[in-house]
Amino acid sequence: MRAAIVMLLAAVAIPVAFFSPFWGLVSYCLLSYMRPQDMAWGIGHISFGFYVTIALFAGLFMRMKFAFFRPSPVTLLMLGLWAWVGVSTLTAISQPAALEGFAHISKIFVICMVTTALCVTKQRLRWVIVAIAGGLAFHGVKMGLYGLLHGGVQLLDGIGGMMSGNNENAIALGVALPICVYFGLDEERRWPRLAWWLGAAGTALAILWTYSRGGFLGMMAALAVIVWRTRYRMVTVCFLVPLATVLFFAFAPDAYVDRVSTIGDAAQTDLSTIRRLQAWDIAAHITAEHPLLGIGPRNFAEEFRRFPHPFDLPRMEIHNTYLELSASSGLPALLLYGLLITAAFRSCGRVVRDATERADARLRWFVGTGRALQAAMAGFLVSSTFGSLMHFDLMYHLCALAACVPVAYDAELARLTELERDTQALAGDENARTAVSYASVVEGMRRSLAAT
């Protein structure tokens, strides 16, 4: 039954994407991040998002007047990173693995570019963010409640797709968490506000039930950014944080507390962490030997034995996004990645500062959205220190959304300015009509007096 419903929704989304590319983008975000096909039997292998994307581009090309992306520092840096990864693919040790990695990251960048071209208004930007964060929060609530009802059981199964493991699951949910918090703060209607708060609470619990230390640290980083941006940061730091810490250690499952407690000495006691540190050493050695172009995307797991390594190290990934970038595509790729994220932060920061200075309640949404994206990126940056996320969709999509924020903000300012101008014009017309009526009355009285 669920499979039939998902197939029907996908069958509707494909023609919608052709006739309305923006709603096709929203459908793609729901299918890619919520992944309803993985909740039904027998269709989890079908990439509905791919077919929606094909229909979306077909609809765009039919219009013949569409810009593929909107130029900005973010999109230009993304194009530069895309090109450099492509060059490193040509010089890779293992071409098949590199081509697979480049094809995957190309799909991500194509969607990101189209996002910057289509999300040009507040309403459109909000719909896309709601589709991404809402789809992830749906799983957060479901997993959070499941873990809560089962005594904090560890959830090892991921959502699916790029979120196929517990670590990737925790990192993706950590991106949704600050968006749920800020959208809940901004929402004035009761039931939508409660829905966002439920999403935030469920997502936080789901991150805990994954037992992912990297996800936990990323969540703490995102929450720290949120707390620091509030007016009551000192009250929160001095009272609420200690209270939350006490409650966490008092009520969290013992297994999870033990897991988190190993963060400090994991380098000496935890075999998983020891293996990761060994992989980091190899990746640093590869970067030193191939600083310009690396050894190619997705080549580390297959080719790391070409370089000095412990004899008992199993086949594994680097588990550090920054070393993965430098080992796969060289130091220029790592530099471009850093500049991309910096540009995304600055893009949101400019809008947050300007909207705050204007103190206009109608622009409050942009303040919350800009801060939400910054907190989500901060959490991701911390979590990606412990995961191989060079090909992870969400960070690049966050950067694309950050590039859309000033465009939508400028469009909203123009709309409000036009609205005020029209209001003033209508007020002027009303005053003119009132003046004409008054003059007519005076003229009528004067004529009456002259007649008498």
N, C-alpha and C positions, 0 to 999 in steps of 0.2 A: 504493500500500500504506500509506504513512504517513498519507495523507488518510483512509483507511478507519479506521485505528487511532484517529486524533484524533476523528473523528466518533463512533466507538463510545464513547470515553471521555467525550465531551461528552454523549452520549445517556444514559450512566449517571449523570453528575454532575447532570443536571437533576432527575430524580426523587429523588436523594439530597438535593438542596437543599430539596426540598419536605418530605420526611419528617424531615430532620435539618438545620435551618437552619445550625447551626454548621459541619457538614461541607460545606454549601453555600458558606459563607464561605471555607473552606479551598480548595475547588475554584475559587472565583472568583479567589482570590489566585494560584493556580497558572496559571490560564488567562490572567490579565491580565498577570502579570509574566514568566512563562516563555514565554507565547504559542506553544504548540505548533502552532497553526494556520498560523503564518508559516513553519514548517519543512516544510510539505506543499504540494503543487501544487494550485492552484485553490480553496482555501478560506481564504486569508489575509484576505479581506474579511469573513468571517463573524465577528460579535462573539458568541462563545460565552459570554463573561462576562456579557453583557447578559441572555441567556436564563436563565443560572443565577441571576442576581439576581432576575429576575421570579419564578422558582420559589421562591427563598429567601423573598421577601416574601409570596408566597401561602401558604407554610407557616407563616410567623409570624402572619399575619392569621387563619388557621384556628384558631390556639391562643387568640386573643382576650385573652390575659393577658400580653402582651409589652410591655415598655417600649422605645420606639424608641431611646433612648440613656440612658446613665447620667450624671446631672448631675455635673459637676466643673468647675473653672476652665477646663480645656482645652476641654471640649465647649461650655461657655457662650460662650467667646470665639470658638470656631469658628462657633457659631450667629450671633453678632454680626457676624462677617466675612461670613458667607453673606448675612445680611439687608442689609448695607451694599452689597455687590456687586449685590444685587437692586435696590436703590434707584438705584444708579448706572446700571444697565441701563435703567431707565425714562427717564432723562434723557440717554441716549447720543445722539451725533450720528448714528451709523448703527445703527438698531435691529436689522436682521437680524444683523449681525456681533456685536452685544452680546448678543442672545438666544442665539446659538450658543455664545458664551463662557460665558454664565450657565448654560445647560443642561449644558455640560460640567463646570463646577465644581460644579454641584448633584449630578451623579452621584457625584463624588468625595466630597462631604460626606455624602451618604446612606450610602455604604459605610462611611465613617469612623465615623458615628454608630452604625451597627449593630455595628461592630467593638467599640466601647466597651460595648455591651449584652451581647454574646455572650462576650467574652473575660474571664471572671470568675474563672478558676482558672489556676494555673501551667501545667497541662497544655494547656489551651486556648490560652493566650497563646503558649506555646512552639510549638504546631502552626502557628499563623498566621505567626509570625516565620520558622519553618523554611520554610513555603511561599513566602514572599516572598523571603527571602535565598537559599534553595536554588534557586528558579527563576532568579534573576539569576545566581547563582554557576555554574549549569549553562552558561549562555552565556559567562560569564567564562572557565571552563576551556576550552570549545571554541574561543573566539576567541584566548585566550592561547596555546594549543598551536598553533593555525594560524599565528599571527604568528611564533611561535618557530621553527617548521619552515620558514617562508618568509623568514627573515632580517629580521624586524622590519618586514614590509610594513604599510603604512598601511591600516587597516580603516575605510572610509567608510560602509558599510552598517550601519544600526542593527538592533536586535532587531525592532522593529515597534511600531505603535501610538504611544504617547507617546514611545517610545524609537526614533524613526525616523531620527535623525541621529547622527553620531559624537559630537557634544557631549553630547546627551541620553543616549546610550549610556554615555559615560564617567561622567556624573554619577550615573546609576542604579547602575552597577557600584560607584562609590565609596560608595554607601549600603550595599551588601551587604558590602563588604570588612571594616569593623570588626566586623560581626555574625559573619562567618566566623571572625575572629581570636578573639573572646571565646568563641564557642561551642566552638571548638577547644581553648581553654585550660580550659574548664569540663568538657569531655567526658572521662570516665574510661575508656570502652571504646576499645580500640585502633583498630578499623577506622572507626568514626564520627569519631574524632578525626583520623585521617589524611584522611578525606574533607573535613572542614572546613578543614584546613590546605591541602589541594590546591585547594579552592575559593578560599581567600584568595590563594594564590600565582597561580593562573590568572587571578583577577579583577584583581590588581595588574598582571599582564602585559597583559591586555586593555585596561586603561585607558591604558597606555603606547602600545599599537598604534593607538589611536584618534587619536593625535597632538593631542588636545584639551588646550590649555593650561589652560582652566578646570577640566577634569577632573583634570589633573595637580596643580594647586594645591589642589583639594578633597581629593584623596587625601593630599597632604602634610599638610593640616590635620587630617584624621582620624587619620593615623598619629602626628602630634605629640600629639594628645590621648591616644591610647593609650599612648605612651611616657611622657608626663608622669604618668599615673596608675599607673605601675608602681613597684615598690620600687627598681628599679635604673636610675632615670632618668639619674643622673649618669654611670654607666658607659655607658649607651646614647648619651647626648649627646656624651660625650668620645671614645668609641672607635668604636662601631658606626655612628653617623651619618657621621663622616668616611670610614670604610671603605666604607659603602654609596655615598657620593657618588663616591669614586674608582672603584669598580667600575662605577657607572652610566655615567660619562663614558668609561670604558675599553671597555665592551662594548656600550653602546647604539648603535643605528644612527646614522650621521652625520646623516641627515635629521632624526631625532627630536631629537638633541642641538642641531642648528641651530634647530629649531622652539622648543624650550624656552628656548634662549639668547636668543631675541628678546623674551622677556617684559619685560625691563627697558626696552628702547628701542622697543617696538612702537608706541607712540603717535606716533613720528616716522618710522618706517621701514615699518610693516606697513599696507597699505591696508585690510585687514579691520578692524584695530583702530581706524584713523582713522575709518572709517565708523561704527563702534560709538560712538566718542566723540561724533561729530556727532549720532547718534541720541540719546545721553544728553543733550546740550544741548537738543535739541528737547523731549524728555520733561520736563526741568526747566522749560522755558518753559511747557509745557502745565500742569504742576503749579502754577506761579505764577499762571497765568490762571484755572485751575479747581481751586482747592485743596480744595474740599469734596467734589465728586462726580466730578471728572475728566471725561473725554470718553466713557467707556464701555468695558467689556471688549472686547478684540480690535478696537479702533477705530484704534489707532495706525497700523498699516500702511496703512490705507485713507485716513486723514484727516490725516496729519501735514503734508501740503502746505498745509493751511489756515494753518499757522503758519510763522514765519521758518525757512528751511532752505536749505542749499547747493543750487544749481541742479542739480548733477549727482548728488545723493544718490538711489540707487535705492530701490525699494520694499523695506522691511526691517522687522524687529522691533526692539525697543529693546535687547535683549541685556543687560538688567539687571532682575532681578526686583523690586527695591525701587522703581526708577523706574517700572517697568511698573505696579505697584500704585498708586502715587501718581498717575500720568498717567491710568490707566484708571478708578480708583474714588476718587481723592482721598486726602488725607493721613490721614483717619480710617481708611481701609482699611489703609494702611501701619502705622499705630499698632496696630490690632487684630492684624495679622499679627505684629508684633514682640512684643506681649503674649502671643499664642498660643504662640509658640516659647519665650518665657521661662517660661510656665506649664508647658510640656512638659519643659523642662530641670529646673525645680524639682520636678516630679512624680517624675522619675527620681532626682534628687538626694536627696530625702527618704528614699526607700526604700534607696538605696545607703548613706547614713549610718546608718540604723537597723539594717540587716542587718549592716553592718561592726561596729557597736558590740556587737551580740549575739554575734558570733564563733561562730555556729552553722554548722557545715559544711552542714547541710540547707538553709540560706538563701543559700548561696554563688551559686547560679544567678541570684538577683535582683541581686546586686552586679554580676556580669558583664553581665547583660542591660541593666540601667540604664546602665552605662557604655558599652555597645555602642550603644545608642540615642543617647546624648549625643554620642559620637564621630561617628556617622552624620549627626546633625543639624548638627554643627559643620562637617563636610566639605561638606554640602549648602549651608550658608550662604555658605561661601567660593565654591563653584562657581557659585551663583546670582547672584553679582555680575557674571558674564559670560554669563548666559543668561536668556531670557524664560521663566520657570518659574512664573508665577502660576497656570497651569492644570495644573501637573505633579502627578500623583497622589501620588508617594512622600513628599514632605515632610508633607502633610496626614495620610497614613497613619502616618508615624512619630509625629506628635503624638497621633494616636488610640491607638497602641500605648503611648505614654508615659503616657497617661491610664489605661490598663488595668493598668499595672505596680503602683501602690499597691493597687488593688482585688484583684488576684491575690495580692499579698503579704499583705494582711490575711486573705484566705481561707486562705492557707497557714498563717499563724500560728494561726488558729482551728483548723485541722485538726490541727496539731501539738500544740496545747494539749489538744484533745479526746483525741488519741492518748495523751498523757502521763497524762491523768486516767483513761482506761480501763486503762492499764498499772498505775497505782497501785491502782486498784480491784481488778484481778485479783491483784496482789501482796497486797493486804489480805485478800482472800478466801482465798488460799493460806495466809497466816499464821494466819487464823482456823481453817481446817481442820486445820492442824498442831497448833494449841493444843488443839482438841477431841480429836484423836487422843491427844495426850500426856495430857490429863486422863483419858481413858478407860482408858489403860494404868495410870495411877497408881491410879485407883479399883479396877481389877481386882486389882492387887497388894495394896491395902489389904484387900479382901474375902478374898483368899486367906489372908493373915496372920491375920485375925480368925477364920476358920474353923478354923485350926490351933491 
